[in-house]
Amino acid sequence: ICKERLGRVFANLREFSKAEEMYKEALKIFTSFDHIVREQIDCLTNLGLLYFHQNDFKKAYQCAKDALILSKNFPPETTLQIRFICNQILKFCEMHKK
């Protein structure tokens, strides 16, 4: 969880390579445990936003898509903001494909 938070700090400081590294390390930890799926969703969403801001639309799209797939296992009201963000990422990435 600390690595994911560090990822957010680095992203806010516009140190994108450090942010990406922290998010990826956090995601690796989160995916090794079946019971912390919500943290995976948050991390994938943040990683997707990071890629989007770097104009890496292919990676942004994949992260957002993966986060949405995982979020389907949760009540909609608990993932409303995440789903909105991920759907926006998908929409904008689709527009950039054209």
N, C-alpha and C positions, 0 to 999 in steps of 0.2 A: 504494500500500500504506500509506503514511503517513496518508492521509486516512481510510482504513478504520480504522486504529488510533486516530486522533483521534476518530472516531465512537464507538468503544468507550469512550474516556476520557470524552467528553461524556455518553454514556449512563450511565456509572457515576456521574457527577456530577449526574445527573438534569437535564441541560441538553438536553432532547430535541430542540428545534428545531435546535440546533447539531449534535447527533449526526446527525439526519436529513440535514442539509445535507452533512455530511462523507461519510456513507454514499452519498448520491446522486451526489456528485462522484466518489467512488471507483468506484462502479458504472459511471458513464459512461466512465471511463478503462479499466476492466477490459473492458467490452464492445467497446471499439474494437480490442482485440487478440484474435484467435481462440485463441491458445495459453495464455491465462491464465484458463481456465474455472473452475478450482478456486477462485480468488480471487473470481470472480463468485458462486459458490455460497456461500462464507463470508459475503460482503457481503449477499447477498439474505437469508440466514438471520438475520444480525444486524439487518437492516432490518425483517424480519418480526417478530422479537422486540420491537424498539422499538415498532412499530405495535401489537403485541399489548398491551404494557404501557400504551399510551395508549388502549386500548379501540377502536382503529380496526381492527376485525376484518376488514373487506373488504380493506384494504391488506395486513394481516398474512397473510391467506389467500393472496392473490395472490403475495406474495413467497415464502412457503413452498412454494407449488405450483411456481413457477418454479425455485426451488432444487432441488426434488425431480426435476423434469424434467431439469435439467442434470446432476444427480448420477448419473443412469442410465448416463452414459457412462464411469463410473469403476467399478473393482472394488468390490463391496459393502463389503468390509472396510475400505476407505480412507475411506468416507463414512458409516460406521455411526452415529456420534454426530450428524452433520448430519441424516441421514434420520430418526433418532429425534426430534430437536428439531422438525423440520419436520412430521412426522406428528402430534406433540403439538399444535402450533399449529393444524394443519388440524382436528384433533378438537375442540379447544376452540372454535375459530371456528364450526364446525358447530353446536355446542351453543348458542352465543350467537345463532345465527340464529333459533332456535325461540322 
